[in-house]
Amino acid sequence: MTVPSSAALRMRRSRDRRRQGDVIVSLDVAPKVTADLVELGWLPAHDCDKDALSHALIGLIERAIRARVTPSTGSEEGKVCFFCEIKRSTIDTLVELRWLRADERDDLAAIVSAFRQFARRSLDVARNGGGVQ
């Protein structure tokens, strides 16, 4: 039995990936991106190898997909967009304070709406010196 050549093995792996729906992409990653990934905790160090970088980027992409992150349609003057992880205990507190109905505690849109309203009201109260109007 003959041993397949390295080119044949690469082609076999390529066909397997294609059958599974996997895709290989080539990326140019600037030092700033690598530094940001380190700062955010996605990479262990600035002098990482390609394998560590690819795992970090895949992890970041998978997390963004699970969180249903969508592209920004542009920034409005004076507004900043950001990602916020809301814990179950925060959702329970929103229900207890009646900012969110109990039957909506698993409804993402309702949670976001209630949290925005709560944050807006909290900021209003803070701006007015803590007094309730």
N, C-alpha and C positions, 0 to 999 in steps of 0.2 A: 504494500500500500504506500502510495506516495504522500508526502506531506505537502499540504497546500502552500502556495507562496504567500508572502505577506500581502501582496496586492489582492490575491484571491480572498484572503481573510478579511481585508478591509472592505472589499466589495460585498462579501457575505454579511458583515455587520451593517453596512449601509442599507442593504435590502431588508434586513431584519428591522432596522429602525423605521424605514419607510412603511413597512407592513404594520408596525405598531403605531404609526402616526407621529413618531418623533421627528424632529427637524434639527439640524445643526446649523447654527448661525455664527457668523464671524462678527466680532465687535471690537471697535477701538475704544478702550476705556482710558480716559484722561486721568492723570494723577490726582486731580481735584475730586473726581468721582470716587477713586479708591480711598482718598483721605476722608471723604464724607461717609463712606461705608464703614470705615474704621471708627470714626467718631460716633456713628449711630449704633455701633455694636454688631454690625453684620459681618465684619471681617476682624480677625484677631490682631492683625498687625499691618503696617504700611508695606512691608516687604514680603507680601504673600505671593504664592505661586498661582498659576492659571487655574489650577483645580480648586483652590480655596476661593478664588474670585468667582468662578463659575457657580460654585455651590451657594455663595452669598447672593449672587444675582438671581439665581433660581429661587432661593428662599424668599427674597424680596418680592419677586413676581408672584409666587404662589400666595404669599400673605396679602398682597394687593388684590388678587382675584378673590380670595376668601372674604376680604373686607368690602368687596364690590366697589373698589376705588375706580372712579371714572375720570377721564381726562378733563382738565379744567377748560372751560369754554372761553377763558380769558378773564382777566381780573378787572373788576370794576374799580373806579377811583376810590381809594380809601378803604378797600376791603381786602382781607387776607383770608385765604383758604388753608385749612389744615385738617389733619386726621386726628380723631379723638377716639380712644377705646373706652367704652362705657361698660363698667363692670356690672354684674348681676345685682350686687348690693346697691348700686346707684339707681338701677331700674326699680328695685324694690322700694327705695326711698322716694322716688318720683311717684310711685303708686300710693305710698303712705301719706304723702303730702298732697295728694289728689291732683297732681300735674298730669298724671297718666292713669287711665282706667285700668283696672286689674285684668280685664279681658284683652288688653292691648300690649301686655308685657312681652309678647313675642313678635309684635308687629314693628319691624324696623322703621318704617316711615312714621308711625305714631311715636316711637321712642325718640327719634330725631326731633320731631316737632315739639314734643313735651320738653326735651332737654334744651332746645333753643329758647323756648318761652321762659323756662326756669332761669336760664343763664341771662337772658335779656332783663328779666325782672330783678334778678340779683344785682346786675350792674346798675340798673336804675336806682335801686335802694342804696347801693354803695355810693353812687354819685350824689345822692341827696342826703348824705351824712348818716345813713343807717336808719333814718326814720321811716315809718310806714305811712303811706299816703292814703 
